[in-house]
């Protein structure tokens, strides 16, 4: 049974003319400028597939060595077909999905020590398998739907990127296995990251935005298909560089094909072997630093705890996405500078370091090339539970990405965007505490923190839901020739209008008892809280949160911060 990713169709795409189809590796790269987007099964498949394509492009085109070479490629507006075909032809045998000796990103002839196989559901996070039982899964791993070769290839990449941690079946040939198992397996290569990836109007633009200057492979930085075939043995080590990291074999896997006339192509995958694979060495500060230097698709936060534990002066750890929060509410790590400070300057090193792939877009060459182009940033991640052995939540979000915000030469737009996020947080905080004060005015005691927290959180959730679409529209409207001060003023007025509307709804729904008030506190701290006082506090807090954004040429907020708006 043969299925080769180079020439067989396995990548679903949407073309620029609106048509859809499945294409091979060869076709998707040669026609990347005609592909609007990848149409994969889940957004979490996008990063491993894009990183696979990037690794191929880096090797096929031998670069880019610097921004000058990147500019040369950009001016061509398409990838060199001859170079792509020549490279893929040279390594075509290593892309055979069911090859007997060196199947793509698998161990040839891999067998579990117990001689058993598991269902292909083990590769698919939303299908029940073993301990990973999604709450609303309609399938059980006793007889899951068969995977076509194309589906199996996509979920194979996904498993290397995001597979759960903990105990894995021991493989024949794994001298580290004990009692038929390997323990201490970390999550997949991307599982510890909050993945950030810029996306362009076509796949060609997306790949060009993610192609970073890369050193020649003299140091051994090679993708997995240019290395010796995978076996049951694995190692804990540092990747040689970015290309090895893009194609990291975090598991030892074997797809087991079987004839099936009901599946397109006549081949199905129902059984697999999944064992422990290579682990990125993160035991020392030097290894953590090397990981950060190689990994461009994550933001980083300084960890004083790890600095003490690893006895290293400067250690950063990836910033994970928070499933309860929209991406725009956590823009600070994304927009932070990405330069890696020296250990000598550790005392003054910044708390946050942005993704290298976004920082590269802020260079003079790329700002000029991308000017006016509608870019987006894709954010993907998983929240694991029970010692990372199960997946609790998946995270996926997209946000407009005005290129001016990333400028390495000018911080005006960067600061403006961070200011509006901070102002929105302040405005929502003002509303949340108004909800708390109204609850107190209605009879809730200050000591009942659980109840008060519930009132605050409901107000926050509603407010952020109302602000979400307006913020995305505002961010998308930031053009290179726009005025930052005018944009700040416009956002401040919109936030003011939305949050005040939410405050009016809170007042309209509050208990009549709140307008009579309730005493809280004792002795000198005693205070009568009523709806009128709650509203005064709200308007003052809202005014304070937004005042820095209003254009100094205007009158600022359109009324006095203590003006009251009561329901009839």
Secondary structure as a PSIPRED ss2 file (coil, helix, strand):
# PSIPRED VFORMAT (PSIPRED V4.0)

   1 X C   1.000  0.000  0.000
   2 X C   1.000  0.000  0.000
   3 X C   1.000  0.000  0.000
   4 X E   0.000  0.000  1.000
   5 X C   1.000  0.000  0.000
   6 X C   1.000  0.000  0.000
   7 X C   1.000  0.000  0.000
   8 X C   1.000  0.000  0.000
   9 X C   1.000  0.000  0.000
  10 X C   1.000  0.000  0.000
  11 X E   0.000  0.000  1.000
  12 X E   0.000  0.000  1.000
  13 X E   0.000  0.000  1.000
  14 X E   0.000  0.000  1.000
  15 X E   0.000  0.000  1.000
  16 X C   1.000  0.000  0.000
  17 X C   1.000  0.000  0.000
  18 X C   1.000  0.000  0.000
  19 X C   1.000  0.000  0.000
  20 X E   0.000  0.000  1.000
  21 X E   0.000  0.000  1.000
  22 X E   0.000  0.000  1.000
  23 X E   0.000  0.000  1.000
  24 X C   1.000  0.000  0.000
  25 X H   0.000  1.000  0.000
  26 X H   0.000  1.000  0.000
  27 X H   0.000  1.000  0.000
  28 X H   0.000  1.000  0.000
  29 X H   0.000  1.000  0.000
  30 X H   0.000  1.000  0.000
  31 X C   1.000  0.000  0.000
  32 X H   0.000  1.000  0.000
  33 X H   0.000  1.000  0.000
  34 X H   0.000  1.000  0.000
  35 X E   0.000  0.000  1.000
  36 X E   0.000  0.000  1.000
  37 X E   0.000  0.000  1.000
  38 X E   0.000  0.000  1.000
  39 X C   1.000  0.000  0.000
  40 X C   1.000  0.000  0.000
  41 X C   1.000  0.000  0.000
  42 X C   1.000  0.000  0.000
  43 X C   1.000  0.000  0.000
  44 X H   0.000  1.000  0.000
  45 X H   0.000  1.000  0.000
  46 X H   0.000  1.000  0.000
  47 X H   0.000  1.000  0.000
  48 X H   0.000  1.000  0.000
  49 X H   0.000  1.000  0.000
  50 X H   0.000  1.000  0.000
  51 X H   0.000  1.000  0.000
  52 X H   0.000  1.000  0.000
  53 X H   0.000  1.000  0.000
  54 X H   0.000  1.000  0.000
  55 X H   0.000  1.000  0.000
  56 X H   0.000  1.000  0.000
  57 X H   0.000  1.000  0.000
  58 X H   0.000  1.000  0.000
  59 X H   0.000  1.000  0.000
  60 X H   0.000  1.000  0.000
  61 X H   0.000  1.000  0.000
  62 X C   1.000  0.000  0.000
  63 X C   1.000  0.000  0.000
  64 X C   1.000  0.000  0.000
  65 X C   1.000  0.000  0.000
  66 X C   1.000  0.000  0.000
  67 X H   0.000  1.000  0.000
  68 X H   0.000  1.000  0.000
  69 X H   0.000  1.000  0.000
  70 X H   0.000  1.000  0.000
  71 X H   0.000  1.000  0.000
  72 X H   0.000  1.000  0.000
  73 X H   0.000  1.000  0.000
  74 X H   0.000  1.000  0.000
  75 X H   0.000  1.000  0.000
  76 X H   0.000  1.000  0.000
  77 X C   1.000  0.000  0.000
  78 X C   1.000  0.000  0.000
  79 X C   1.000  0.000  0.000
  80 X C   1.000  0.000  0.000
  81 X H   0.000  1.000  0.000
  82 X H   0.000  1.000  0.000
  83 X H   0.000  1.000  0.000
  84 X H   0.000  1.000  0.000
  85 X H   0.000  1.000  0.000
  86 X H   0.000  1.000  0.000
  87 X H   0.000  1.000  0.000
  88 X H   0.000  1.000  0.000
  89 X H   0.000  1.000  0.000
  90 X H   0.000  1.000  0.000
  91 X C   1.000  0.000  0.000
  92 X H   0.000  1.000  0.000
  93 X H   0.000  1.000  0.000
  94 X H   0.000  1.000  0.000
  95 X H   0.000  1.000  0.000
  96 X E   0.000  0.000  1.000
  97 X C   1.000  0.000  0.000
  98 X C   1.000  0.000  0.000
  99 X C   1.000  0.000  0.000
 100 X C   1.000  0.000  0.000
 101 X C   1.000  0.000  0.000
 102 X C   1.000  0.000  0.000
 103 X C   1.000  0.000  0.000
 104 X C   1.000  0.000  0.000
 105 X C   1.000  0.000  0.000
 106 X C   1.000  0.000  0.000
 107 X E   0.000  0.000  1.000
 108 X C   1.000  0.000  0.000
 109 X C   1.000  0.000  0.000
 110 X C   1.000  0.000  0.000
 111 X C   1.000  0.000  0.000
 112 X E   0.000  0.000  1.000
 113 X C   1.000  0.000  0.000
 114 X C   1.000  0.000  0.000
 115 X C   1.000  0.000  0.000
 116 X C   1.000  0.000  0.000
 117 X C   1.000  0.000  0.000
 118 X E   0.000  0.000  1.000
 119 X E   0.000  0.000  1.000
 120 X H   0.000  1.000  0.000
 121 X H   0.000  1.000  0.000
 122 X H   0.000  1.000  0.000
 123 X H   0.000  1.000  0.000
 124 X C   1.000  0.000  0.000
 125 X C   1.000  0.000  0.000
 126 X C   1.000  0.000  0.000
 127 X C   1.000  0.000  0.000
 128 X C   1.000  0.000  0.000
 129 X E   0.000  0.000  1.000
 130 X C   1.000  0.000  0.000
 131 X C   1.000  0.000  0.000
 132 X E   0.000  0.000  1.000
 133 X C   1.000  0.000  0.000
 134 X C   1.000  0.000  0.000
 135 X C   1.000  0.000  0.000
 136 X C   1.000  0.000  0.000
 137 X C   1.000  0.000  0.000
 138 X C   1.000  0.000  0.000
 139 X C   1.000  0.000  0.000
 140 X C   1.000  0.000  0.000
 141 X C   1.000  0.000  0.000
 142 X C   1.000  0.000  0.000
 143 X C   1.000  0.000  0.000
 144 X C   1.000  0.000  0.000
 145 X C   1.000  0.000  0.000
 146 X C   1.000  0.000  0.000
 147 X E   0.000  0.000  1.000
 148 X E   0.000  0.000  1.000
 149 X H   0.000  1.000  0.000
 150 X H   0.000  1.000  0.000
 151 X H   0.000  1.000  0.000
 152 X H   0.000  1.000  0.000
 153 X H   0.000  1.000  0.000
 154 X H   0.000  1.000  0.000
 155 X H   0.000  1.000  0.000
 156 X H   0.000  1.000  0.000
 157 X H   0.000  1.000  0.000
 158 X H   0.000  1.000  0.000
 159 X H   0.000  1.000  0.000
 160 X H   0.000  1.000  0.000
 161 X H   0.000  1.000  0.000
 162 X H   0.000  1.000  0.000
 163 X C   1.000  0.000  0.000
 164 X C   1.000  0.000  0.000
 165 X C   1.000  0.000  0.000
 166 X E   0.000  0.000  1.000
 167 X E   0.000  0.000  1.000
 168 X E   0.000  0.000  1.000
 169 X E   0.000  0.000  1.000
 170 X C   1.000  0.000  0.000
 171 X E   0.000  0.000  1.000
 172 X C   1.000  0.000  0.000
 173 X C   1.000  0.000  0.000
 174 X C   1.000  0.000  0.000
 175 X C   1.000  0.000  0.000
 176 X C   1.000  0.000  0.000
 177 X C   1.000  0.000  0.000
 178 X E   0.000  0.000  1.000
 179 X C   1.000  0.000  0.000
 180 X C   1.000  0.000  0.000
 181 X E   0.000  0.000  1.000
 182 X E   0.000  0.000  1.000
 183 X E   0.000  0.000  1.000
 184 X E   0.000  0.000  1.000
 185 X E   0.000  0.000  1.000
 186 X C   1.000  0.000  0.000
 187 X C   1.000  0.000  0.000
 188 X C   1.000  0.000  0.000
 189 X C   1.000  0.000  0.000
 190 X C   1.000  0.000  0.000
 191 X C   1.000  0.000  0.000
 192 X C   1.000  0.000  0.000
 193 X C   1.000  0.000  0.000
 194 X C   1.000  0.000  0.000
 195 X E   0.000  0.000  1.000
 196 X E   0.000  0.000  1.000
 197 X E   0.000  0.000  1.000
 198 X E   0.000  0.000  1.000
 199 X E   0.000  0.000  1.000
 200 X C   1.000  0.000  0.000
 201 X C   1.000  0.000  0.000
 202 X C   1.000  0.000  0.000
 203 X H   0.000  1.000  0.000
 204 X H   0.000  1.000  0.000
 205 X H   0.000  1.000  0.000
 206 X H   0.000  1.000  0.000
 207 X H   0.000  1.000  0.000
 208 X H   0.000  1.000  0.000
 209 X H   0.000  1.000  0.000
 210 X H   0.000  1.000  0.000
 211 X C   1.000  0.000  0.000
 212 X C   1.000  0.000  0.000
 213 X C   1.000  0.000  0.000
 214 X C   1.000  0.000  0.000
 215 X C   1.000  0.000  0.000
 216 X C   1.000  0.000  0.000
 217 X H   0.000  1.000  0.000
 218 X H   0.000  1.000  0.000
 219 X H   0.000  1.000  0.000
 220 X C   1.000  0.000  0.000
 221 X C   1.000  0.000  0.000
 222 X C   1.000  0.000  0.000
 223 X C   1.000  0.000  0.000
 224 X H   0.000  1.000  0.000
 225 X H   0.000  1.000  0.000
 226 X H   0.000  1.000  0.000
 227 X C   1.000  0.000  0.000
 228 X C   1.000  0.000  0.000
 229 X C   1.000  0.000  0.000
 230 X E   0.000  0.000  1.000
 231 X C   1.000  0.000  0.000
 232 X C   1.000  0.000  0.000
 233 X C   1.000  0.000  0.000
 234 X C   1.000  0.000  0.000
 235 X C   1.000  0.000  0.000
 236 X E   0.000  0.000  1.000
 237 X E   0.000  0.000  1.000
 238 X C   1.000  0.000  0.000
 239 X C   1.000  0.000  0.000
 240 X C   1.000  0.000  0.000
 241 X C   1.000  0.000  0.000
 242 X H   0.000  1.000  0.000
 243 X H   0.000  1.000  0.000
 244 X H   0.000  1.000  0.000
 245 X H   0.000  1.000  0.000
 246 X H   0.000  1.000  0.000
 247 X C   1.000  0.000  0.000
 248 X C   1.000  0.000  0.000
 249 X C   1.000  0.000  0.000
 250 X C   1.000  0.000  0.000
 251 X E   0.000  0.000  1.000
 252 X E   0.000  0.000  1.000
 253 X E   0.000  0.000  1.000
 254 X E   0.000  0.000  1.000
 255 X E   0.000  0.000  1.000
 256 X E   0.000  0.000  1.000
 257 X E   0.000  0.000  1.000
 258 X E   0.000  0.000  1.000
 259 X E   0.000  0.000  1.000
 260 X C   1.000  0.000  0.000
 261 X C   1.000  0.000  0.000
 262 X C   1.000  0.000  0.000
 263 X C   1.000  0.000  0.000
 264 X C   1.000  0.000  0.000
 265 X C   1.000  0.000  0.000
 266 X C   1.000  0.000  0.000
 267 X E   0.000  0.000  1.000
 268 X E   0.000  0.000  1.000
 269 X E   0.000  0.000  1.000
 270 X E   0.000  0.000  1.000
 271 X E   0.000  0.000  1.000
 272 X E   0.000  0.000  1.000
 273 X E   0.000  0.000  1.000
 274 X E   0.000  0.000  1.000
 275 X E   0.000  0.000  1.000
 276 X E   0.000  0.000  1.000
 277 X C   1.000  0.000  0.000
 278 X C   1.000  0.000  0.000
 279 X E   0.000  0.000  1.000
 280 X E   0.000  0.000  1.000
 281 X C   1.000  0.000  0.000
 282 X C   1.000  0.000  0.000
 283 X C   1.000  0.000  0.000
 284 X C   1.000  0.000  0.000
 285 X H   0.000  1.000  0.000
 286 X H   0.000  1.000  0.000
 287 X H   0.000  1.000  0.000
 288 X H   0.000  1.000  0.000
 289 X H   0.000  1.000  0.000
 290 X H   0.000  1.000  0.000
 291 X H   0.000  1.000  0.000
 292 X H   0.000  1.000  0.000
 293 X H   0.000  1.000  0.000
 294 X H   0.000  1.000  0.000
 295 X C   1.000  0.000  0.000
 296 X C   1.000  0.000  0.000
 297 X C   1.000  0.000  0.000
 298 X E   0.000  0.000  1.000
 299 X C   1.000  0.000  0.000
 300 X E   0.000  0.000  1.000
 301 X E   0.000  0.000  1.000
 302 X E   0.000  0.000  1.000
 303 X C   1.000  0.000  0.000
 304 X H   0.000  1.000  0.000
 305 X H   0.000  1.000  0.000
 306 X H   0.000  1.000  0.000
 307 X H   0.000  1.000  0.000
 308 X H   0.000  1.000  0.000
 309 X H   0.000  1.000  0.000
 310 X H   0.000  1.000  0.000
 311 X C   1.000  0.000  0.000
 312 X C   1.000  0.000  0.000
 313 X C   1.000  0.000  0.000
 314 X C   1.000  0.000  0.000
 315 X C   1.000  0.000  0.000
 316 X E   0.000  0.000  1.000
 317 X E   0.000  0.000  1.000
 318 X E   0.000  0.000  1.000
 319 X C   1.000  0.000  0.000
 320 X C   1.000  0.000  0.000
 321 X C   1.000  0.000  0.000
 322 X C   1.000  0.000  0.000
 323 X C   1.000  0.000  0.000
 324 X C   1.000  0.000  0.000
 325 X C   1.000  0.000  0.000
 326 X C   1.000  0.000  0.000
 327 X H   0.000  1.000  0.000
 328 X H   0.000  1.000  0.000
 329 X H   0.000  1.000  0.000
 330 X H   0.000  1.000  0.000
 331 X H   0.000  1.000  0.000
 332 X H   0.000  1.000  0.000
 333 X H   0.000  1.000  0.000
 334 X H   0.000  1.000  0.000
 335 X H   0.000  1.000  0.000
 336 X C   1.000  0.000  0.000
 337 X C   1.000  0.000  0.000
 338 X C   1.000  0.000  0.000
 339 X C   1.000  0.000  0.000
 340 X C   1.000  0.000  0.000
 341 X C   1.000  0.000  0.000
 342 X C   1.000  0.000  0.000
 343 X H   0.000  1.000  0.000
 344 X H   0.000  1.000  0.000
 345 X H   0.000  1.000  0.000
 346 X H   0.000  1.000  0.000
 347 X H   0.000  1.000  0.000
 348 X H   0.000  1.000  0.000
 349 X C   1.000  0.000  0.000
 350 X C   1.000  0.000  0.000
 351 X C   1.000  0.000  0.000
 352 X E   0.000  0.000  1.000
 353 X E   0.000  0.000  1.000
 354 X C   1.000  0.000  0.000
 355 X C   1.000  0.000  0.000
 356 X H   0.000  1.000  0.000
 357 X H   0.000  1.000  0.000
 358 X H   0.000  1.000  0.000
 359 X H   0.000  1.000  0.000
 360 X H   0.000  1.000  0.000
 361 X H   0.000  1.000  0.000
 362 X C   1.000  0.000  0.000
 363 X C   1.000  0.000  0.000
 364 X H   0.000  1.000  0.000
 365 X H   0.000  1.000  0.000
 366 X H   0.000  1.000  0.000
 367 X H   0.000  1.000  0.000
 368 X H   0.000  1.000  0.000
 369 X H   0.000  1.000  0.000
 370 X H   0.000  1.000  0.000
 371 X C   1.000  0.000  0.000
 372 X C   1.000  0.000  0.000
 373 X C   1.000  0.000  0.000
 374 X C   1.000  0.000  0.000
 375 X C   1.000  0.000  0.000
 376 X E   0.000  0.000  1.000
 377 X E   0.000  0.000  1.000
 378 X E   0.000  0.000  1.000
 379 X E   0.000  0.000  1.000
 380 X E   0.000  0.000  1.000
 381 X E   0.000  0.000  1.000
 382 X E   0.000  0.000  1.000
 383 X E   0.000  0.000  1.000
 384 X E   0.000  0.000  1.000
 385 X E   0.000  0.000  1.000
 386 X C   1.000  0.000  0.000
 387 X C   1.000  0.000  0.000
 388 X C   1.000  0.000  0.000
 389 X C   1.000  0.000  0.000
 390 X E   0.000  0.000  1.000
 391 X E   0.000  0.000  1.000
 392 X E   0.000  0.000  1.000
 393 X E   0.000  0.000  1.000
 394 X E   0.000  0.000  1.000
 395 X E   0.000  0.000  1.000
 396 X E   0.000  0.000  1.000
 397 X E   0.000  0.000  1.000
 398 X E   0.000  0.000  1.000
 399 X E   0.000  0.000  1.000
 400 X E   0.000  0.000  1.000
 401 X C   1.000  0.000  0.000
 402 X C   1.000  0.000  0.000
 403 X H   0.000  1.000  0.000
 404 X H   0.000  1.000  0.000
 405 X H   0.000  1.000  0.000
 406 X H   0.000  1.000  0.000
 407 X C   1.000  0.000  0.000
 408 X C   1.000  0.000  0.000
 409 X C   1.000  0.000  0.000
 410 X C   1.000  0.000  0.000
 411 X C   1.000  0.000  0.000
 412 X H   0.000  1.000  0.000
 413 X H   0.000  1.000  0.000
 414 X H   0.000  1.000  0.000
 415 X H   0.000  1.000  0.000
 416 X H   0.000  1.000  0.000
 417 X H   0.000  1.000  0.000
 418 X H   0.000  1.000  0.000
 419 X H   0.000  1.000  0.000
 420 X H   0.000  1.000  0.000
 421 X H   0.000  1.000  0.000
 422 X H   0.000  1.000  0.000
 423 X H   0.000  1.000  0.000
 424 X H   0.000  1.000  0.000
 425 X H   0.000  1.000  0.000
 426 X H   0.000  1.000  0.000
 427 X H   0.000  1.000  0.000
 428 X H   0.000  1.000  0.000
 429 X H   0.000  1.000  0.000
 430 X H   0.000  1.000  0.000
 431 X H   0.000  1.000  0.000
 432 X H   0.000  1.000  0.000
 433 X H   0.000  1.000  0.000
 434 X H   0.000  1.000  0.000
 435 X H   0.000  1.000  0.000
 436 X H   0.000  1.000  0.000
 437 X H   0.000  1.000  0.000
 438 X H   0.000  1.000  0.000
 439 X H   0.000  1.000  0.000
 440 X H   0.000  1.000  0.000
 441 X H   0.000  1.000  0.000
 442 X C   1.000  0.000  0.000
 443 X C   1.000  0.000  0.000
 444 X C   1.000  0.000  0.000
 445 X C   1.000  0.000  0.000
 446 X C   1.000  0.000  0.000
 447 X C   1.000  0.000  0.000
 448 X C   1.000  0.000  0.000
 449 X H   0.000  1.000  0.000
 450 X H   0.000  1.000  0.000
 451 X H   0.000  1.000  0.000
 452 X H   0.000  1.000  0.000
 453 X H   0.000  1.000  0.000
 454 X H   0.000  1.000  0.000
 455 X H   0.000  1.000  0.000
 456 X H   0.000  1.000  0.000
 457 X H   0.000  1.000  0.000
 458 X H   0.000  1.000  0.000
 459 X H   0.000  1.000  0.000
 460 X H   0.000  1.000  0.000
 461 X H   0.000  1.000  0.000
 462 X H   0.000  1.000  0.000
 463 X H   0.000  1.000  0.000
 464 X H   0.000  1.000  0.000
 465 X H   0.000  1.000  0.000
 466 X H   0.000  1.000  0.000
 467 X H   0.000  1.000  0.000
 468 X H   0.000  1.000  0.000
 469 X H   0.000  1.000  0.000
 470 X H   0.000  1.000  0.000
 471 X H   0.000  1.000  0.000
 472 X H   0.000  1.000  0.000
 473 X H   0.000  1.000  0.000
 474 X H   0.000  1.000  0.000
 475 X H   0.000  1.000  0.000
 476 X H   0.000  1.000  0.000
 477 X C   1.000  0.000  0.000
 478 X C   1.000  0.000  0.000
 479 X C   1.000  0.000  0.000
 480 X C   1.000  0.000  0.000
 481 X C   1.000  0.000  0.000
 482 X C   1.000  0.000  0.000
 483 X C   1.000  0.000  0.000
 484 X H   0.000  1.000  0.000
 485 X H   0.000  1.000  0.000
 486 X H   0.000  1.000  0.000
 487 X H   0.000  1.000  0.000
 488 X H   0.000  1.000  0.000
 489 X H   0.000  1.000  0.000
 490 X H   0.000  1.000  0.000
 491 X H   0.000  1.000  0.000
 492 X H   0.000  1.000  0.000
 493 X H   0.000  1.000  0.000
 494 X H   0.000  1.000  0.000
 495 X H   0.000  1.000  0.000
 496 X H   0.000  1.000  0.000
 497 X H   0.000  1.000  0.000
 498 X H   0.000  1.000  0.000
 499 X H   0.000  1.000  0.000
 500 X H   0.000  1.000  0.000
 501 X H   0.000  1.000  0.000
 502 X H   0.000  1.000  0.000
 503 X H   0.000  1.000  0.000
 504 X H   0.000  1.000  0.000
 505 X H   0.000  1.000  0.000
 506 X H   0.000  1.000  0.000
 507 X H   0.000  1.000  0.000
 508 X H   0.000  1.000  0.000
 509 X H   0.000  1.000  0.000
 510 X C   1.000  0.000  0.000
 511 X C   1.000  0.000  0.000
 512 X H   0.000  1.000  0.000
 513 X H   0.000  1.000  0.000
 514 X H   0.000  1.000  0.000
 515 X H   0.000  1.000  0.000
 516 X C   1.000  0.000  0.000
 517 X C   1.000  0.000  0.000
 518 X E   0.000  0.000  1.000
 519 X E   0.000  0.000  1.000
 520 X E   0.000  0.000  1.000
 521 X C   1.000  0.000  0.000
 522 X C   1.000  0.000  0.000
 523 X H   0.000  1.000  0.000
 524 X H   0.000  1.000  0.000
 525 X H   0.000  1.000  0.000
 526 X C   1.000  0.000  0.000
 527 X E   0.000  0.000  1.000
 528 X E   0.000  0.000  1.000
 529 X E   0.000  0.000  1.000
 530 X C   1.000  0.000  0.000
 531 X H   0.000  1.000  0.000
 532 X H   0.000  1.000  0.000
 533 X H   0.000  1.000  0.000
 534 X H   0.000  1.000  0.000
 535 X H   0.000  1.000  0.000
 536 X H   0.000  1.000  0.000
 537 X H   0.000  1.000  0.000
 538 X H   0.000  1.000  0.000
 539 X H   0.000  1.000  0.000
 540 X H   0.000  1.000  0.000
 541 X H   0.000  1.000  0.000
 542 X H   0.000  1.000  0.000
 543 X H   0.000  1.000  0.000
 544 X H   0.000  1.000  0.000
 545 X H   0.000  1.000  0.000
 546 X H   0.000  1.000  0.000
 547 X C   1.000  0.000  0.000
 548 X C   1.000  0.000  0.000
 549 X C   1.000  0.000  0.000
 550 X C   1.000  0.000  0.000
 551 X C   1.000  0.000  0.000
 552 X C   1.000  0.000  0.000
 553 X C   1.000  0.000  0.000
 554 X C   1.000  0.000  0.000
 555 X C   1.000  0.000  0.000
 556 X C   1.000  0.000  0.000
 557 X C   1.000  0.000  0.000
 558 X C   1.000  0.000  0.000
 559 X C   1.000  0.000  0.000
 560 X C   1.000  0.000  0.000
 561 X C   1.000  0.000  0.000
 562 X C   1.000  0.000  0.000
 563 X C   1.000  0.000  0.000
 564 X C   1.000  0.000  0.000
 565 X C   1.000  0.000  0.000
 566 X C   1.000  0.000  0.000
 567 X C   1.000  0.000  0.000
 568 X C   1.000  0.000  0.000
